[in-house]
Amino acid sequence: MKFNPCKGGAFCTDVGTHCAGCGRSHVEIAETKALVKGLVEFVQKQDYDNVEEFAAAVSASLIKKVHEARALNS
């Protein structure tokens, strides 16, 4: 499955099981929002001034760990 980012605004819908704008399920969207909310709360708790560096480090770690997990499962 390919990730499609939210288009926002008038494209978003909350009827049915999937958003008409991005095509993702409403469950997936809610879980993504919860993950982002948790990261925001963590950054605020740590009082990081360099949010961009934190986000880049988390992104790089996520990509690395997903590739490692996929390699183990194949």
ABEGO torsion letter per residue (X at the ends): XBBBBBAEEAABBABEABBAAAGBBAAAAAAAAAAAAAAAAAAAAAGBABAAAAAAAAAAAAAAAAAAAAAAAX
